[in-house]
C-alpha cells in the first residue's frame, strides 16, 4: 500500500526542511572547479567591525573582514590579502537581502 502525501504532511515536511541554510551544488554544465556554494541566512548580519586595512602590499589586494554564516549563527572572518589578478579589481563579498532571508555574494575579481 502506497502512502499519499497529504497537504498537512507536505507542510510539516517543508517546515522541518526550511531551516536548511547552506546548499552546495554544482551546475550541470560546469566542471568540479566551477562548483559553487550558496549560503542563505535567516537574518541580517551584524554591523561590520571596524577593521582598518594594513599598509599596502605590492602584488596583493586587501579583502576586508566580513560576517560569515556558520552553525546557525554569524561568525567574524577577519580580512586577508589576495594575490592581484592583472587587469582586474577585487569586489569584496557581501550580504544581500533576498526576501526575508540574506544571501552571501562571494568576493570576486571583476
C-alpha atoms as an extended CHARMM CRD file, in Angstrom:
* protein
*
       110  EXT
         1         1  UNK       CA              0.0000000000        0.0000000000        0.0000000000  PROA      1               0.0000000000
         2         2  UNK       CA              1.4240000000        3.3830000000       -1.0490000000  PROA      2               0.0000000000
         3         3  UNK       CA              1.2310000000        6.3490000000        1.3260000000  PROA      3               0.0000000000
         4         4  UNK       CA             -0.0320000000        9.5530000000       -0.2220000000  PROA      4               0.0000000000
         5         5  UNK       CA              1.2710000000       12.9230000000        0.8150000000  PROA      5               0.0000000000
         6         6  UNK       CA             -1.4460000000       15.0000000000        2.4110000000  PROA      6               0.0000000000
         7         7  UNK       CA             -1.2340000000       18.8180000000        2.4100000000  PROA      7               0.0000000000
         8         8  UNK       CA             -0.6130000000       18.7280000000        6.1730000000  PROA      8               0.0000000000
         9         9  UNK       CA              2.1930000000       16.2170000000        5.7890000000  PROA      9               0.0000000000
        10        10  UNK       CA              3.7160000000       18.3070000000        2.9720000000  PROA      10              0.0000000000
        11        11  UNK       CA              3.5120000000       21.4540000000        5.1190000000  PROA      11              0.0000000000
        12        12  UNK       CA              5.1640000000       19.7010000000        8.0720000000  PROA      12              0.0000000000
        13        13  UNK       CA              7.9340000000       18.3650000000        5.8420000000  PROA      13              0.0000000000
        14        14  UNK       CA              8.5270000000       21.8600000000        4.4560000000  PROA      14              0.0000000000
        15        15  UNK       CA              8.6450000000       23.3160000000        7.9760000000  PROA      15              0.0000000000
        16        16  UNK       CA             11.2360000000       20.7560000000        9.0170000000  PROA      16              0.0000000000
        17        17  UNK       CA             13.3640000000       21.2970000000        5.9030000000  PROA      17              0.0000000000
        18        18  UNK       CA             13.0400000000       25.1120000000        5.7800000000  PROA      18              0.0000000000
        19        19  UNK       CA             15.9030000000       25.8480000000        8.2040000000  PROA      19              0.0000000000
        20        20  UNK       CA             18.4220000000       24.3000000000        5.8420000000  PROA      20              0.0000000000
        21        21  UNK       CA             20.7620000000       27.2350000000        5.4870000000  PROA      21              0.0000000000
        22        22  UNK       CA             23.6030000000       26.2550000000        3.1580000000  PROA      22              0.0000000000
        23        23  UNK       CA             23.1700000000       24.3510000000       -0.0750000000  PROA      23              0.0000000000
        24        24  UNK       CA             26.0680000000       23.0280000000       -2.1170000000  PROA      24              0.0000000000
        25        25  UNK       CA             25.5750000000       22.3580000000       -5.7580000000  PROA      25              0.0000000000
        26        26  UNK       CA             27.4990000000       22.1240000000       -8.9950000000  PROA      26              0.0000000000
        27        27  UNK       CA             25.8970000000       23.4260000000      -12.1470000000  PROA      27              0.0000000000
        28        28  UNK       CA             25.1770000000       20.6390000000      -14.6060000000  PROA      28              0.0000000000
        29        29  UNK       CA             27.1830000000       22.3000000000      -17.3660000000  PROA      29              0.0000000000
        30        30  UNK       CA             30.2200000000       23.1390000000      -15.2360000000  PROA      30              0.0000000000
        31        31  UNK       CA             33.1310000000       21.0690000000      -14.0730000000  PROA      31              0.0000000000
        32        32  UNK       CA             34.1670000000       20.3750000000      -10.4630000000  PROA      32              0.0000000000
        33        33  UNK       CA             36.3170000000       23.5240000000      -10.3860000000  PROA      33              0.0000000000
        34        34  UNK       CA             33.1960000000       25.6350000000      -11.0280000000  PROA      34              0.0000000000
        35        35  UNK       CA             31.2570000000       24.2190000000       -8.0540000000  PROA      35              0.0000000000
        36        36  UNK       CA             29.5650000000       26.9370000000       -6.0160000000  PROA      36              0.0000000000
        37        37  UNK       CA             28.2130000000       27.1240000000       -2.5100000000  PROA      37              0.0000000000
        38        38  UNK       CA             25.0710000000       29.1680000000       -1.9480000000  PROA      38              0.0000000000
        39        39  UNK       CA             24.7360000000       30.4890000000        1.5960000000  PROA      39              0.0000000000
        40        40  UNK       CA             21.3960000000       31.8010000000        2.8200000000  PROA      40              0.0000000000
        41        41  UNK       CA             20.9390000000       33.1410000000        6.3550000000  PROA      41              0.0000000000
        42        42  UNK       CA             17.5620000000       33.7620000000        8.0200000000  PROA      42              0.0000000000
        43        43  UNK       CA             18.5200000000       37.1630000000        9.4680000000  PROA      43              0.0000000000
        44        44  UNK       CA             20.5950000000       40.2150000000        8.6080000000  PROA      44              0.0000000000
        45        45  UNK       CA             24.2820000000       40.1160000000        9.5390000000  PROA      45              0.0000000000
        46        46  UNK       CA             25.5060000000       42.3180000000       12.4040000000  PROA      46              0.0000000000
        47        47  UNK       CA             27.1550000000       45.6480000000       11.5060000000  PROA      47              0.0000000000
        48        48  UNK       CA             30.6600000000       45.2790000000       10.0880000000  PROA      48              0.0000000000
        49        49  UNK       CA             33.5040000000       45.5760000000       12.5690000000  PROA      49              0.0000000000
        50        50  UNK       CA             35.9200000000       48.4780000000       12.2450000000  PROA      50              0.0000000000
        51        51  UNK       CA             38.9450000000       46.7950000000       10.7100000000  PROA      51              0.0000000000
        52        52  UNK       CA             41.3770000000       49.2890000000        9.1990000000  PROA      52              0.0000000000
        53        53  UNK       CA             43.3380000000       47.7300000000        6.3360000000  PROA      53              0.0000000000
        54        54  UNK       CA             47.0650000000       47.2140000000        6.8810000000  PROA      54              0.0000000000
        55        55  UNK       CA             49.5860000000       49.1910000000        4.8210000000  PROA      55              0.0000000000
        56        56  UNK       CA             49.5020000000       48.3600000000        1.0830000000  PROA      56              0.0000000000
        57        57  UNK       CA             51.3400000000       45.2310000000       -0.0100000000  PROA      57              0.0000000000
        58        58  UNK       CA             52.7410000000       45.1170000000       -3.5470000000  PROA      58              0.0000000000
        59        59  UNK       CA             51.0840000000       42.4640000000       -5.7070000000  PROA      59              0.0000000000
        60        60  UNK       CA             48.1590000000       41.9000000000       -3.3020000000  PROA      60              0.0000000000
        61        61  UNK       CA             44.6300000000       43.2430000000       -2.8100000000  PROA      61              0.0000000000
        62        62  UNK       CA             43.0890000000       43.5570000000        0.6690000000  PROA      62              0.0000000000
        63        63  UNK       CA             39.9050000000       41.5240000000        1.1700000000  PROA      63              0.0000000000
        64        64  UNK       CA             38.1710000000       43.1210000000        4.1900000000  PROA      64              0.0000000000
        65        65  UNK       CA             36.7060000000       41.1080000000        7.0410000000  PROA      65              0.0000000000
        66        66  UNK       CA             33.0490000000       40.0720000000        6.9330000000  PROA      66              0.0000000000
        67        67  UNK       CA             30.4270000000       38.0950000000        8.8050000000  PROA      67              0.0000000000
        68        68  UNK       CA             30.0510000000       34.5100000000        7.6180000000  PROA      68              0.0000000000
        69        69  UNK       CA             27.2100000000       32.1150000000        8.4500000000  PROA      69              0.0000000000
        70        70  UNK       CA             28.3160000000       29.0130000000       10.3700000000  PROA      70              0.0000000000
        71        71  UNK       CA             26.4800000000       26.5300000000       12.5720000000  PROA      71              0.0000000000
        72        72  UNK       CA             23.3080000000       28.6070000000       12.8550000000  PROA      72              0.0000000000
        73        73  UNK       CA             24.9150000000       31.9850000000       13.5610000000  PROA      73              0.0000000000
        74        74  UNK       CA             27.2220000000       34.7000000000       12.2680000000  PROA      74              0.0000000000
        75        75  UNK       CA             30.9690000000       34.4060000000       12.8770000000  PROA      75              0.0000000000
        76        76  UNK       CA             33.5240000000       37.1180000000       12.0680000000  PROA      76              0.0000000000
        77        77  UNK       CA             36.0340000000       36.2540000000        9.3290000000  PROA      77              0.0000000000
        78        78  UNK       CA             39.0000000000       38.6790000000        9.5020000000  PROA      78              0.0000000000
        79        79  UNK       CA             40.3630000000       40.4020000000        6.4050000000  PROA      79              0.0000000000
        80        80  UNK       CA             43.2590000000       38.9380000000        4.4590000000  PROA      80              0.0000000000
        81        81  UNK       CA             45.4480000000       39.5480000000        1.4150000000  PROA      81              0.0000000000
        82        82  UNK       CA             44.6760000000       38.0790000000       -2.0190000000  PROA      82              0.0000000000
        83        83  UNK       CA             47.2000000000       37.9180000000       -4.8710000000  PROA      83              0.0000000000
        84        84  UNK       CA             46.3530000000       40.5320000000       -7.5110000000  PROA      84              0.0000000000
        85        85  UNK       CA             44.9590000000       39.4140000000      -10.8660000000  PROA      85              0.0000000000
        86        86  UNK       CA             46.3970000000       41.7180000000      -13.5190000000  PROA      86              0.0000000000
        87        87  UNK       CA             43.7300000000       43.8450000000      -15.2100000000  PROA      87              0.0000000000
        88        88  UNK       CA             41.0500000000       43.1200000000      -12.5810000000  PROA      88              0.0000000000
        89        89  UNK       CA             39.8260000000       44.7270000000       -9.3770000000  PROA      89              0.0000000000
        90        90  UNK       CA             38.7130000000       42.8600000000       -6.2660000000  PROA      90              0.0000000000
        91        91  UNK       CA             34.9960000000       43.0890000000       -5.3780000000  PROA      91              0.0000000000
        92        92  UNK       CA             34.6280000000       42.0560000000       -1.7100000000  PROA      92              0.0000000000
        93        93  UNK       CA             31.9870000000       39.5310000000       -0.7010000000  PROA      93              0.0000000000
        94        94  UNK       CA             28.7890000000       40.9750000000        0.7590000000  PROA      94              0.0000000000
        95        95  UNK       CA             25.3250000000       40.0630000000        2.0590000000  PROA      95              0.0000000000
        96        96  UNK       CA             22.2240000000       40.9120000000        0.0110000000  PROA      96              0.0000000000
        97        97  UNK       CA             18.6210000000       40.8600000000        1.2590000000  PROA      97              0.0000000000
        98        98  UNK       CA             16.7180000000       38.1110000000       -0.5550000000  PROA      98              0.0000000000
        99        99  UNK       CA             13.0670000000       38.1580000000        0.5480000000  PROA      99              0.0000000000
       100       100  UNK       CA             13.0040000000       37.5150000000        4.3040000000  PROA      100             0.0000000000
       101       101  UNK       CA             16.4960000000       35.9510000000        4.1680000000  PROA      101             0.0000000000
       102       102  UNK       CA             20.0150000000       37.1340000000        3.3780000000  PROA      102             0.0000000000
       103       103  UNK       CA             22.2220000000       35.6770000000        0.6250000000  PROA      103             0.0000000000
       104       104  UNK       CA             26.0170000000       35.7760000000        0.6100000000  PROA      104             0.0000000000
       105       105  UNK       CA             27.6190000000       37.0130000000       -2.6350000000  PROA      105             0.0000000000
       106       106  UNK       CA             31.1660000000       35.6440000000       -2.7630000000  PROA      106             0.0000000000
       107       107  UNK       CA             34.0410000000       38.0840000000       -3.3880000000  PROA      107             0.0000000000
       108       108  UNK       CA             35.3370000000       38.0020000000       -6.9460000000  PROA      108             0.0000000000
       109       109  UNK       CA             37.5890000000       39.6410000000       -9.4960000000  PROA      109             0.0000000000
       110       110  UNK       CA             35.8540000000       41.9960000000      -11.9410000000  PROA      110             0.0000000000
